[in-house]
Amino acid sequence: MRIIVTDFGAKPDGVSFSTEAIQKAIDTCFENGCGVVVIPAGIYLSRPIRLKSNVTLYLERRRCCNQSNQQY
């Protein structure tokens, strides 16, 4: 299974937080037994996410994931 985070609502705009979309993609992969979660090119903002067993996180070229601990 190959899941693309933008299909779950992640936005590569460098402004919007994509934490929930990235986590939902990871969880969906895990629930299906295994797979690859793809983060396409772009700038994604995210708070901490939880990776799960048998799920691979694949970061395409020309992408940037920025983590923020700020509370909004």
MDTraj code that builds the backbone (N, CA, C; nanometers):
import mdtraj as md
import numpy as np

residues = "MET ARG ILE ILE VAL THR ASP PHE GLY ALA LYS PRO ASP GLY VAL SER PHE SER THR GLU ALA ILE GLN LYS ALA ILE ASP THR CYS PHE GLU ASN GLY CYS GLY VAL VAL VAL ILE PRO ALA GLY ILE TYR LEU SER ARG PRO ILE ARG LEU LYS SER ASN VAL THR LEU TYR LEU GLU ARG ARG ARG CYS CYS ASN GLN SER ASN GLN GLN TYR".split()
xyz = np.array([
    [0.0846, -0.1170, 0.0000],
    [0.0000, 0.0000, 0.0000],
    [0.0895, 0.1238, 0.0000],
    [0.0527, 0.2195, -0.0820],
    [0.1257, 0.3471, -0.0920],
    [0.0250, 0.4590, -0.0710],
    [0.0486, 0.5406, 0.0307],
    [-0.0434, 0.6490, 0.0653],
    [0.0304, 0.7817, 0.0552],
    [-0.0342, 0.8780, -0.0087],
    [0.0238, 1.0111, -0.0239],
    [-0.0465, 1.1054, 0.0735],
    [0.0314, 1.1764, 0.1548],
    [-0.0271, 1.2581, 0.2622],
    [-0.1186, 1.3691, 0.2104],
    [-0.0941, 1.4180, 0.0905],
    [-0.1817, 1.5240, 0.0372],
    [-0.3224, 1.4711, 0.0102],
    [-0.3364, 1.3392, -0.0099],
    [-0.4694, 1.2792, -0.0261],
    [-0.5481, 1.2837, 0.1043],
    [-0.4782, 1.3061, 0.2151],
    [-0.5416, 1.3139, 0.3462],
    [-0.5527, 1.4580, 0.3955],
    [-0.5188, 1.5522, 0.3072],
    [-0.5356, 1.6932, 0.3408],
    [-0.4103, 1.7690, 0.3780],
    [-0.2936, 1.7045, 0.3747],
    [-0.1690, 1.7756, 0.4057],
    [-0.1439, 1.8828, 0.3000],
    [-0.0985, 1.9979, 0.3440],
    [-0.0744, 2.1102, 0.2532],
    [0.0742, 2.1459, 0.2529],
    [0.1347, 2.1451, 0.1335],
    [0.2778, 2.1758, 0.1236],
    [0.3045, 2.3250, 0.1078],
    [0.2320, 2.4073, 0.1842],
    [0.2406, 2.5524, 0.1643],
    [0.3328, 2.6235, 0.2626],
    [0.3855, 2.5515, 0.3610],
    [0.4742, 2.6131, 0.4582],
    [0.4033, 2.7021, 0.5587],
    [0.2703, 2.7018, 0.5561],
    [0.1916, 2.7872, 0.6458],
    [0.0960, 2.7035, 0.7314],
    [0.0294, 2.6080, 0.6684],
    [-0.0713, 2.5258, 0.7360],
    [-0.0063, 2.4061, 0.8048],
    [-0.0539, 2.3731, 0.9230],
    [-0.0062, 2.2535, 0.9907],
    [-0.0703, 2.1307, 0.9281],
    [0.0109, 2.0304, 0.9004],
    [-0.0349, 1.9070, 0.8357],
    [-0.0253, 1.7863, 0.9287],
    [-0.0097, 1.8101, 1.0551],
    [0.0098, 1.7023, 1.1525],
    [-0.1013, 1.5984, 1.1456],
    [-0.2257, 1.6416, 1.1505],
    [-0.3380, 1.5476, 1.1524],
    [-0.3433, 1.4644, 1.0246],
    [-0.3194, 1.5267, 0.9098],
    [-0.3230, 1.4549, 0.7824],
    [-0.2103, 1.3515, 0.7741],
    [-0.0912, 1.3893, 0.8168],
    [0.0222, 1.2965, 0.8139],
    [-0.0042, 1.1792, 0.9081],
    [-0.0544, 1.2089, 1.0280],
    [-0.0825, 1.1017, 1.1239],
    [-0.1926, 1.0097, 1.0733],
    [-0.2953, 1.0647, 1.0113],
    [-0.4049, 0.9838, 0.9567],
    [-0.3526, 0.8915, 0.8469],
    [-0.2619, 0.9411, 0.7630],
    [-0.2027, 0.8572, 0.6581],
    [-0.1227, 0.7424, 0.7203],
    [-0.0448, 0.7718, 0.8234],
    [0.0330, 0.6684, 0.8933],
    [-0.0610, 0.5653, 0.9562],
    [-0.1640, 0.6125, 1.0244],
    [-0.2587, 0.5226, 1.0904],
    [-0.3308, 0.4333, 0.9898],
    [-0.3686, 0.4889, 0.8756],
    [-0.4372, 0.4117, 0.7721],
    [-0.3464, 0.3014, 0.7182],
    [-0.2209, 0.3346, 0.6943],
    [-0.1231, 0.2358, 0.6484],
    [-0.1097, 0.1233, 0.7506],
    [-0.0975, 0.1609, 0.8767],
    [-0.0819, 0.0637, 0.9846],
    [-0.2042, -0.0278, 0.9945],
    [-0.3228, 0.0298, 0.9845],
    [-0.4471, -0.0474, 0.9938],
    [-0.4604, -0.1478, 0.8793],
    [-0.3948, -0.1199, 0.7673],
    [-0.3980, -0.2107, 0.6527],
    [-0.2823, -0.3103, 0.6539],
    [-0.2061, -0.3138, 0.7609],
    [-0.1014, -0.4136, 0.7776],
    [0.0390, -0.3663, 0.7498],
    [0.0580, -0.2819, 0.6506],
    [0.1894, -0.2270, 0.6191],
    [0.1763, -0.1328, 0.5002],
    [0.2847, -0.0617, 0.4693],
    [0.2828, 0.0245, 0.3534],
    [0.3814, 0.1383, 0.3637],
    [0.3703, 0.2281, 0.2659],
    [0.4591, 0.3432, 0.2553],
    [0.3755, 0.4698, 0.2560],
    [0.4115, 0.5623, 0.3425],
    [0.3485, 0.6942, 0.3464],
    [0.4439, 0.7902, 0.2761],
    [0.3937, 0.8543, 0.1705],
    [0.4756, 0.9423, 0.0881],
    [0.4473, 1.0886, 0.1213],
    [0.5542, 1.1653, 0.1452],
    [0.5428, 1.3099, 0.1614],
    [0.6032, 1.3724, 0.0359],
    [0.5172, 1.4256, -0.0532],
    [0.5655, 1.4834, -0.1788],
    [0.6446, 1.6128, -0.1566],
    [0.7017, 1.6635, -0.2652],
    [0.7776, 1.7882, -0.2603],
    [0.6926, 1.9001, -0.2020],
    [0.7557, 1.9865, -0.1241],
    [0.6864, 2.0989, -0.0627],
    [0.7387, 2.1235, 0.0765],
    [0.6803, 2.2205, 0.1433],
    [0.7158, 2.2531, 0.2813],
    [0.5952, 2.2223, 0.3683],
    [0.6125, 2.1280, 0.4592],
    [0.5039, 2.0835, 0.5469],
    [0.5369, 2.1213, 0.6904],
    [0.4421, 2.1805, 0.7592],
    [0.4576, 2.2081, 0.9023],
    [0.3896, 2.0958, 0.9786],
    [0.4564, 2.0483, 1.0838],
    [0.3995, 1.9403, 1.1627],
    [0.4454, 1.9485, 1.3067],
    [0.3571, 1.9132, 1.3934],
    [0.3934, 1.8884, 1.5319],
    [0.4374, 1.7425, 1.5366],
    [0.4826, 1.6915, 1.6501],
    [0.5295, 1.5525, 1.6552],
    [0.4242, 1.4529, 1.6058],
    [0.4713, 1.3520, 1.5332],
    [0.3849, 1.2448, 1.4850],
    [0.4352, 1.1139, 1.5431],
    [0.3507, 1.0124, 1.5374],
    [0.3886, 0.8813, 1.5922],
    [0.3951, 0.7807, 1.4767],
    [0.5183, 0.7342, 1.4472],
    [0.5354, 0.6303, 1.3470],
    [0.4940, 0.4963, 1.4066],
    [0.4544, 0.4049, 1.3205],
    [0.4079, 0.2740, 1.3674],
    [0.4806, 0.1623, 1.2939],
    [0.4758, 0.0423, 1.3518],
    [0.5433, -0.0737, 1.2940],
    [0.4940, -0.1022, 1.1531],
    [0.5871, -0.1449, 1.0675],
    [0.5588, -0.1844, 0.9293],
    [0.5111, -0.0711, 0.8405],
    [0.5363, 0.0527, 0.8822],
    [0.5023, 0.1700, 0.8010],
    [0.6325, 0.2441, 0.7706],
    [0.6560, 0.2681, 0.6427],
    [0.7744, 0.3410, 0.5985],
    [0.7340, 0.4829, 0.5618],
    [0.8093, 0.5794, 0.6093],
    [0.7851, 0.7202, 0.5755],
    [0.8848, 0.7577, 0.4664],
    [0.8334, 0.7908, 0.3475],
    [0.9179, 0.8231, 0.2333],
    [0.9073, 0.9719, 0.2022],
    [1.0203, 1.0413, 0.2080],
    [1.0245, 1.1847, 0.1806],
    [1.0806, 1.2074, 0.0414],
    [0.9975, 1.2637, -0.0474],
    [1.0442, 1.2909, -0.1829],
    [1.1426, 1.4065, -0.1832],
    [1.2146, 1.4211, -0.2917],
    [1.3086, 1.5325, -0.3074],
    [1.2356, 1.6654, -0.3022],
    [1.3119, 1.7683, -0.2685],
    [1.2618, 1.9054, -0.2635],
    [1.1410, 1.9188, -0.1704],
    [1.1523, 1.8557, -0.0556],
    [1.0486, 1.8701, 0.0463],
    [1.1175, 1.9118, 0.1751],
    [1.0425, 1.9721, 0.2607],
    [1.0943, 2.0132, 0.3898],
    [0.9841, 1.9947, 0.4919],
    [1.0169, 1.9284, 0.6005],
    [0.9201, 1.9112, 0.7096],
    [0.9718, 1.9899, 0.8289],
    [0.8970, 2.0860, 0.8704],
    [0.9342, 2.1665, 0.9861],
    [0.8476, 2.1265, 1.1037],
    [0.9116, 2.1000, 1.2154],
    [0.8379, 2.0647, 1.3357],
    [0.8272, 2.1859, 1.4247],
    [0.7118, 2.2022, 1.4843],
    [0.6920, 2.3135, 1.5759],
    [0.6363, 2.2612, 1.7069],
    [0.6857, 2.3142, 1.8156],
    [0.6338, 2.2815, 1.9478],
    [0.5454, 2.3924, 2.0011],
    [0.5244, 2.4961, 1.9222],
    [0.4424, 2.6090, 1.9655],
    [0.2962, 2.5655, 1.9748],
    [0.2290, 2.6176, 2.0723],
    [0.0856, 2.5906, 2.0885],
    [0.0060, 2.7023, 2.0239],
    [-0.0907, 2.6644, 1.9405],
    [-0.1768, 2.7633, 1.8743],
    [-0.3198, 2.7411, 1.9123],
])
top = md.Topology()
chain = top.add_chain()
for i, resn in enumerate(residues, 1):
    res = top.add_residue(resn, chain, resSeq=i)
    for name in ("N", "CA", "C"):
        top.add_atom(name, md.element.get_by_symbol(name[0]), res)
traj = md.Trajectory(xyz[None], top)
